[in-house]
Amino acid sequence: TACLISLLWVPFGIFLFSVCAVVIGLIQAVIVVYGFYHPHLLNQQIQVSENQNFYKRHILKIILRGPILCFLAAIFSFFFIPLVSSSTYQSTLMKHYSLETFSFYLNEPLSKERVEAFSDGVYAIVATLLILDICEDNVPDPREVGENFHGSLLEALSEYGPNYLAYFGSFVTIGLLWFVHHSLFLYVTKATRLMGLLNILSLAFIGGLPLAYQLTSEFAEKSHNEIEAIQVSCVITFFASIFQFAIWTTALLHERETLHPFARYGGKEHAFMFAKLALYPCVSLGAFFLTCLLSEFSTEIFHLMQIVIPFAFLALRIFVRISLTVIKSVMSLSRRKVVLLEEEEACLSPTETHS
């Protein structure tokens, strides 16, 4: 009896899931039809197009593809409840529907605005989690301040110094990674599905930064666990930043379509973008190897590195700008001298030139 009940629950769950998917798909289809019934709600490109019916059919075809399959699955599970298991269900679908139905082209365009909005939401949530962590667990109790620290709040706060340092280091890391992400998509003119996939992978590791903060603040002592906590933080930061670099590399492969001219090869911002995106992968790898070589490496040093990195990069950018300005001014002065000498030689008479 128990085996029969468990066998019945599998197709029943498939039926409920399929019904939910069908309802969601129908709601999306109604939204699309309503949008085409009121053309001012549509994209500007579709509004001015003469093939609005083609766009409507194409969008509805994409939206209803999944609900139709789920509807067939619901019918199948309803009539064969005693016989269907999940493996039989999947194999039957694969026989009737080829993989071409689920084709996924990585170079197809993706809404850049949606990618940026989703990314900003993830960064905001991660920063909020850090703030909640530091506010919840690192505020001294008034009774402890009076009994253990002679009523001095500053002395009580000094006990939480490693936690505050870990918070500032982690928050600076999130802020700079967001800044790099913003700079990257500022020069991206068209996003693709591959870029969206890489962005999601980067955000997945961004979401692990509160975990890195918890590890480095809890194990802020001279121990083997402290080194391992730093290494985990380095790994999370490395993958969060290396996937951003992968987005940049993907955009460079089709730079005429996806990048602003300033950020392409030879553009005036290309070198700075490369430096921004390569900063955290190099620093996180360097910190990881330092933990393997130096036994005195601690969480305090690691978090101080996190805090100093943005200022060092800003100083480097200012230094490069000043150096380029000086070089350009020196070259312009030398060119002026050459032009003046040529003008003087042209003004001299042939005899004066010969003498």
N, C-alpha and C positions, 0 to 999 in steps of 0.2 A: 504493500500500500504506500509506504513512504517513497519507494522508488517510482511508483506511478505518479504520485503527487509532484515529486521533483521533476519528472518528465513533462508534466503538464505546465509547470511554472515557466519553463524555458520558452516555449512558443507564446505563452501569454505575455511574458515580458517583451518579446519581440513585437507582438501585436500592439502593446501600449506605446512602445518607443516609436513604432512606425506611424501610429495615429498622431502622436505629438509632432513628428517631423512633417506629416502631411498638413496639419493645421498651420504650422509655422510657414511652410511653403505657400499655402493659399493666402495667408496674410501678406506675405511679401509680394505675391502676384497682384493682389488688390491694390497695394501701394503703388506698384508700377503702372497699373492701368489708370489709377487716379492721377498719377503724375503726367501721363501722356494725354489725359483728358483735360488737364490744365497745363498747357505747354510752358507757361511762365515759370513753372517749378523745375523745369528741366535744365540740363547743362546747356551753355550757350551754343556749343557746337551742334547739339541735337536740335535746338530751337531753330537754327537757320538752315538745317538740313532739309532736303526734299524727300528723304527716305526715312521719315519717322516711323512708318509702319515696319520697315526692316529692322530698325533699332528695337522697336517694341517686341517684335517676334523673337529677335535674337536674345534679348534680356530675359523674356519669359521662358524661352527654351532652356537657358542656363539655370534659372531659378527653379523651374518645375521638374528638372531632370531628377533631382534627388527625391522629391515627394512622390513622383510616379513610381520609382523603384520601391520606396517604402510602402506605397499603397499596394503594390503587387505582393510585397512581403507580408503585409497585414492579411491580405486575402489568403495567401498560401498558409500562413500560420493558423488562420481561423478554421479552415477546412481540414487541416491535417494536424490538429492539436495532439492527438495520441501518438503520432508517428514522428513528429519533427523534433530534431535536436539542433543545436546551434551549428554543428559541423555540416549536417545535411543541408541546412538552410543556406550556408555560405557556398557550398559546392553547387547547389542548384542555381543560385544567382550567377555564379561564374560561368555556368554552361550557357545561360540564356543571354548574358550581356558581356560583350568583349571589353577588354581594358581600354579600348579607344574611347569608350564613353567617359572614362575618368581621366582623359588626357590633361596634362598640366605643363604648360609652356612657361619656362622660367623667364623668358625675355618679354613676356606680355606686360603691358603697362599696368601700374598700380597707382592708386591715388596717393600722391605725395602728401597732401594735407591730412589724410587719414593716418598715414604712417607717423607723421609728426605729432598729431594729436594723441595717438595711442602711446607713443614714446614719452611725451611730456607727462601723461597720466601715470605711467610706471615710475618715472623719476620722482614725481611728486609724492607718490605713495611710499617709495623707498625712503625718501627724506623724512616723511612724516613718521615712519616706523622708528627711525633713528631718534627723532625728537621725543617720541613717546617713551622709548627705552631709557634715555638719559633723564627724563623727568620723573619716571616712575620709580626707579631703583636707586637713584643716586642723590637723594635729598635727605640730609641728616634729620633725625628725630629731635625735637626740641628738648626732650628729657635727657637724651644722650649728650646734647650740647652742654647742658647745664651740669651734668654729673661728670662727664669724662673730659671735657675741654674747657672747664671753668667759665662757661658761658660765652666762649669765643666762637663765633660762627665761621670765621676764616680758618681757624685751626681744624674745625670739623670738616670743612670743605676740602682741606688739604689731604684728608684721608682718602678722598675720592679722586685725587689728582690723576692717577692712571686711567680711570674711566673717562674723565673729561678729555684727557689727551687723545684717547681712542675715539671719542665722539668727534672731536674737531678733525682728526686725521681722516676718519671715514666720511664725514660730511664734505670736506674739501675734495676728496676723491670723487664723490658723487657729483659735486658741483662742476669739477673740471671735465669729467666724462660727459656731463650734459652739455657743457660749453663746446666740447669737441663735436658732439653729435649735432648741435645747433649749427656750428660752422660748416660741418660737412653737408647738411641738407640745405644750407643757405646757397651753396653752389651747385647742388643737384637740381637740374631742371626737369627731369622725368625719372620717376622711380619704377623699378621692375619687380616682378614677383621674387626673383632671386635676391634682390636687395632687401625686400621685405622679409624674406626668410632669414637672411643673415642678421637683420635688425632684431627679429624676435629672439634669435639665439643670443645676441648681445644683451638684450633686456633680461633674458633668463638669468644670466650671471650678474647683471646689475641688481636683480632682486635678491641675490645672495650676499650683498654687502652688509646688510644688518646682521647676518650670521657671522660674517668676518669680524664685525665690531664686537659681538658678544664673545667670540672666542678670544680675541686679543685683550679684551678687558677682564675676562674671568681668569685667564692664565697669564696675568702680567707679573710673573715671578720667574726667578732663575731656575728653570727646569726644562726638561725635554719637551714637555707639553707646550711650553711657551714658544719654542722654536717651531713645533708642528703647527701651532695656531697661526704663526706668521706665514708659514709656507702655504697653508690653506688660503689665507688672505691674498697672498701673491698669485696663487693659481686662479682664484676668482677674478681678481683685477686683470690678470693677463688675458683670460678668455673674453671678458667683457670688452676689453679694448681691441683685441686682435680681430674680433668679428666686425668692429667698426672699421678697422683697416681693410678688412675683406670687402666691405661695402664700397670703400673708396677704390680698391683695385677693380672690382666689378664695374664701377662707373667708368673707370679709365679705359676699359676694353671697348666701350661704345661711347667715347667721350663726346663725339659730335652730337649725339642724341641726348645724352644724360647729364652733361656738365656745362657749366658756364665757361666762356672762353678764358676768364681769369684763372680758372682752376685746372685747365688742360695743360698738357706738356708744353713748357715754354711760357706759360702764363705767369703773371707777376705774383699770384698767390699759390702757385703750385708747390714751391719749395716749403712755404710756411705750413700748408696743409699737410704735406708729408711729415714735417717735424711734429706737428700737433698729434697726428694719428700714430706716429711711431714712438711718442714719448712714453706712454704708460706700458706698452708691451716691453720696451727696453728696460724701464725702471723696475717693473715687477719681476722680470727675469733676473736682473742684477741683484735685487734684494733676495730672491730665492737662492741664488748661488752664494750670496754672502752668508746666509744662514747655514749653508753646508760647510763653509770655510772658516767662519769666525764663531767661536764658542761664546764670545762676549756680546754677540748681537742680541738685542732685547727689543721688547715691544715699544719702549720709549724711543729708541733710535728709529724704529720702523715708522712710528706715527709722526715723529719729527720730519722724517723724509717725506711723508705724505703732505705735510703742511708746507714744507719749503719748496716742493716741486713746482707749484703754479707760479710762485714768485721768481724762481730761477728761470722758468720758461719765459716769463714776462721780461725779465732783465735781458735774457738772450735775444728776444725779439727786438727790444729797444736797441741793444748793442748792434744787431745786424742792420737795423734801419739807419742808425747813425753811421755805421761803416759804409753802407751803400751810398748815403748822402755825401760823405767825405770823398769817396772814390769818384762819384759823379762830378763833384765840384772840382776836384783836381784834374780830372780828364777834360772838363770844360775849359779850365784855365789854360791847360797845355794847348788845347785846340785854338783858343784865342791868340796865344802867343804865336803859334804857327801861322795863323791867318794874318796877324799884324806883320810878321816878317815877310810873308809873301807880298803883302800890299806895299811895304817899304821897298822891296826889291823891284816891284813893278813900277814904282814911282821914280826910281833912280834911272839916270841916263845910262846908255850902254858904256860910255867911258868910265863913269863912276863905278859901274858894276864890275868892269874889267880891272880897275885899280883896286 
